[in-house]
Amino acid sequence: MSLTQPDAVDRLGITTPIFGFSHCRDVVAAVSKAGGLGVYGAGLHSDAQIAIDIEWIEAQLDGKPYGIDLLMPSKYVGSESGGLTAAQARAAIPADVTHFLDDMMLRYDVPEDEAAAPDSDDEFIASGSQRYTAKQQEGILEIAFAHSPRLLVSALGTPPRDVIERAHAKGMLVAALAGRVKHAVRHVEAGVDIVIAQSYEAGGHTGEIGGMVLTPLVVDAVAPVPVLAAGGIGDGRQMAAALVLGARGVWCGSVWLPTAESDLLPVVKQRLVDAHAEDTQRTRAMTGKPSRLLRTAWVDEWERSDTPDPLPNPIHAVAIGPYVARIEKAAAGPDATPDHGPGALAPTAAGQVVGLITAQTSCRRVLTDMMEGCIDAIAETQALLERGS
Ligand SMILES: Cc1cc2nc3c(=O)[nH]c(=O)nc-3n(C[C@H](O)[C@H](O)[C@H](O)COP(=O)(O)O)c2cc1C
């Protein structure tokens, strides 16, 4: 690895190599304003909301760089035929799963809500479900290409070559997440500029290899393409370790969840701050694919041996979408508590780094503390080594 040659990360024009992934536009803007790169997770929002949020982010940033992250899974049920329609996905939900979900709502006092029973594709997405047709993915891409993100990120697979070429023609850089070396190599062969090595500890969709092993493996496999380390990074010592392992920067998701800017429910923010490192679980309970969630009653319910198994992606997301919307609406109330009712169920992705998060601060504070802590950790390590020599 050469640290003297400018690389794709330099071309992003950021002052701090900290990348902040969030579905919340306020977090994205705050991270970019503080000198990092905020990356807007588009996957859970409707096209209309994405367009509004991106306009808002660009207005806040006044030319400062930001990124957009899209769910582009290479394989999902129905992908051979271009994806499922909403009606096909709904028809594939078994009766025992619907019964289990209805019963769960009763047991946790989650009220009925007509508004949370969408019937169009777009409403399904807005209700916290996922995009599950190629056509829906195309919609977000068009919005992204009509704006000026510096970075386009593929969350779940190698981006199609034509997407990479279009992005490059517009002056955007392209990154993709990888949980295994072979995925990272495939991304680079397709023309990706930056690889994000997403380790086992991470919140959200995650593989099975820990960051201490995955980061240097990916760095070696794709050199000279720069690598960002993702998963389990929340303070300056962890950032320093990632850089020493050869990463060009760090990509974080969980640390922003309890910040003042985050739109997460207060009851969930409190739960995250109180959580220990062992309070997350890699489970199929949210999307049908293994992803790391905070261990709330939602996870426990799906993991019980006497309840149905999660469905394949994306049918699982379609099945749970309206129920998660109901839970979140009910858990937003002033009386919600993490101990019972909707507040006990409210699900969120979160990584093992929650064990290090002990306070609700601001995005700028997280970023500044991480950068200063990283510089201190490297200086202390250097001093330690010099003492021994
Ligand atoms: C609540 C949450 C939602 C996430 N959703 C996505 C997503 O839609 N797309 C994506 O590329 N990564 C997603 N991730 C993963 C993050 O991009 C990031 O790789 C991960 O959070 C890094 O590990 P950390 O949680 O230990 O910081 C999500 C993470 C969290 C915590």
The ligand as an SDF file (V2000), in Angstrom:
LIG
                    3D

 31 33  0  0  0  0  0  0  0  0999 V2000
  -29.6160    0.9750   11.7240 C   0  0  0  0  0  0  0  0  0  0  0  0
  -28.6700    0.5220   10.6490 C   0  0  0  0  0  0  0  0  0  0  0  0
  -29.1540    0.3840    9.3540 C   0  0  0  0  0  0  0  0  0  0  0  0
  -28.2860    0.0070    8.3260 C   0  0  0  0  0  0  0  0  0  0  0  0
  -28.7500   -0.0500    7.0420 N   0  0  0  0  0  0  0  0  0  0  0  0
  -27.8620   -0.1680    6.0270 C   0  0  0  0  0  0  0  0  0  0  0  0
  -28.2560    0.0300    4.6720 C   0  0  0  0  0  0  0  0  0  0  0  0
  -29.4300    0.2630    4.3610 O   0  0  0  0  0  0  0  0  0  0  0  0
  -27.2910   -0.0040    3.7210 N   0  0  0  0  0  0  0  0  0  0  0  0
  -25.9700   -0.2450    4.0440 C   0  0  0  0  0  0  0  0  0  0  0  0
  -25.1180   -0.2310    3.1550 O   0  0  0  0  0  0  0  0  0  0  0  0
  -25.5820   -0.4830    5.3010 N   0  0  0  0  0  0  0  0  0  0  0  0
  -26.4820   -0.4110    6.2860 C   0  0  0  0  0  0  0  0  0  0  0  0
  -26.0710   -0.5820    7.5760 N   0  0  0  0  0  0  0  0  0  0  0  0
  -24.6650   -0.9140    7.8430 C   0  0  0  0  0  0  0  0  0  0  0  0
  -23.8130    0.3730    7.8860 C   0  0  0  0  0  0  0  0  0  0  0  0
  -23.6810    0.9160    6.6020 O   0  0  0  0  0  0  0  0  0  0  0  0
  -22.4150    0.1080    8.4150 C   0  0  0  0  0  0  0  0  0  0  0  0
  -21.7160   -0.6830    7.5030 O   0  0  0  0  0  0  0  0  0  0  0  0
  -22.3720   -0.5630    9.7820 C   0  0  0  0  0  0  0  0  0  0  0  0
  -23.2600    0.0750   10.6590 O   0  0  0  0  0  0  0  0  0  0  0  0
  -20.9490   -0.4920   10.3290 C   0  0  0  0  0  0  0  0  0  0  0  0
  -20.8530   -1.1570   11.5540 O   0  0  0  0  0  0  0  0  0  0  0  0
  -21.2040   -0.4690   12.9790 P   0  0  0  0  0  0  0  0  0  0  0  0
  -22.6600   -0.6120   13.0910 O   0  0  0  0  0  0  0  0  0  0  0  0
  -20.4450   -1.2930   13.9460 O   0  0  0  0  0  0  0  0  0  0  0  0
  -20.7560    0.9570   12.8960 O   0  0  0  0  0  0  0  0  0  0  0  0
  -26.9210   -0.2630    8.6200 C   0  0  0  0  0  0  0  0  0  0  0  0
  -26.4690   -0.1620    9.9320 C   0  0  0  0  0  0  0  0  0  0  0  0
  -27.3140    0.2200   10.9490 C   0  0  0  0  0  0  0  0  0  0  0  0
  -26.7780    0.3300   12.3390 C   0  0  0  0  0  0  0  0  0  0  0  0
  1  2  1  0
  2  3  1  0
  2 30  2  0
  3  4  2  0
  4  5  1  0
  4 28  1  0
  5  6  2  0
  6  7  1  0
  6 13  1  0
  7  8  2  0
  7  9  1  0
  9 10  1  0
 10 11  2  0
 10 12  1  0
 12 13  2  0
 13 14  1  0
 14 15  1  0
 14 28  1  0
 15 16  1  0
 16 17  1  0
 16 18  1  0
 18 19  1  0
 18 20  1  0
 20 21  1  0
 20 22  1  0
 22 23  1  0
 23 24  1  0
 24 25  2  0
 24 26  1  0
 24 27  1  0
 28 29  2  0
 29 30  1  0
 30 31  1  0
M  END
$$$$
